[in-house]
Amino acid sequence: VMRLVDNRVDRLGEFFRLMRRQFTDMEWIVIRGMDTDPEEEQLGRFFRHWTLKESYVKAVGTGLNIDLRTLNFTLGGAVEEGMVEVGSKLKVDSEDVQWRFEEALLDKEHIVSVAIETMYDDNELESFKVLNIHQVLELFSLGSTTDGDSSGSCSV
């Protein structure tokens, strides 16, 4: 999960200068966009790329010990509230990989990216769902009553 708006970034040029080396040339062209693009849009694209990279390195377990420039993301469609975008693709060292990336807006200021290693067609997989706290608690109560498991764990 990443915030799309960051009030701490008051000098975008300096921030981008420091972070540029974490992205491929292709990604950087997308992040910067047109010279006339507002800073908010550039930051939004930056944080979207960052959450994709972060979701992948967390999923493979390397953390930030990997050279992030070996990961090249091509963004799918726009991420819209209430929808899950699954069109973003990854190449590692210029090779296509069998990973699915699900992106969604939690609200107008926060984006989440989930990385899933898969050999299946995207149409065969169920997308993640954003749940509120009441829905999460309901899952736990359903799991404990239907599974007969008194440990409080839940299988969904």
N, C-alpha and C positions, 0 to 999 in steps of 0.2 A: 504494500500500500504506500502510495506516495502522494504528497500534496502537490497539486498542479500550480498553485499560486504560492509564491514564497516571498514574503515581504522583506526577508533578510537580504535578498538579492537586489541591492540598490545600485550596483554598478555592473550592469549586464556584460559589458565588454570584458571587464576583468574576470568575472565569474566564468564566462565562456573561454577566455584565454587559458585559465587554469584547468578547465574540464575538457577541452578540445582533444587532448591526447588519449581520452578514454573511448573515442568513437572512430569508426572508419570514415574515410573520405565521403563515401556515399551517404552514410548516416548524417554526417555533418552538413552536407548540402540540404538534406531534408529538414534538419533542425533549424538551420538559419533561414531557409526559405528565401523569400524575396526581400530586397532591401527595404521595401515599404511595409513589410509585415510588422504588426505591433509586437512589442517585447513580450506581452502576455502570451501571444500565440507561439513565439519562439520558445519561451519557457515551457509552455504546455507540451510542445513536441520534444523538447529536451527531457522532461520528466517522464513522458511516455516511453521514450527509448530507454531511459535509465531503469524504469520498473521492469521492462522486458529483460534487460541484461541481468538485473538483480534476481528476477524470478528464475532464470536459467541457472545462474551460478549457485543459487541456493538449492535448486533441485538436484544438481549434479554433485553438490557438496564441496565445491572448491572455494566458495566464498570469493573474495576479491583477490585471491592469489593468482588468478588467471589473467592473462593479458586480454583486457576487454576489447582490444582492437582486432582480436581473432574472431570476434562475434559480430556478424553483420546482419542487422535486422532490416527487413523491408516491411514497412507498415501496411496493414490491411486498410479497411475502410475507417471512417470516422467512428470514434467511440461516443455513443450517445447514451444518455441516461435511460435506464430501464432495459438496455440491450446488452448482449455479450458479443463482442467482436472477436472473431476467430481467424481473421485473414492474415495476420502478421506472420511472416516467415523468417527463419533463421538459417544462415550459412555459417559454419564453423570452419575456419581456414579455407574459405571459398567452396566448401562442400555442403550440399543440402543435408539436413538432418531430419530425423523422424520425430519431431517435437510439435506439439500443438500449444499455442499460446492463446489464452482467454483473457480478454481485457474488458473491464467494466468500470463505469463511474459509480462510486459509492454515493457521491453527492456532487455538487457542482465544483468542488475543490479537491476531491480525492479520487485517484485512479488505482485500481488493483490489477495486477497481472499474475496469472497462474500458468506455470509451465508443466506440461504433461508429456512424458516420453511415450510415444505410441507408434505402432505399426499399422493401426487401423485407419480407415477412411474417416475424415472429419465428420461425415454424416452419421457414422455409427456410434459416435460418442455423445453422451449427454453433457451439456454445458453446466458449469457450476451456477449456483443460484445465490443471490444475495439475500440473506435472512436477517430479520430483525431479532432482537434478544428474545422476544416472546416465542418466535418460531424455533429458535435454538433450544430453549427450555422445553418446548413441547416435544421436540425430538428425543430429548433425554427421558421425559416421562413416558413416551411411547415405547422407547427401547427397554426401559426397566420393567414395564408391564407386559410386553409381548415376548421378551426373551426369557423371562423367568430368572433373570440374572440379578442377584441382589447386590452386586458390586457397584452398581451405578453406571456401568459402562453401557454404551449404546452402539448398535450396529445399524447403519443406514445404507 
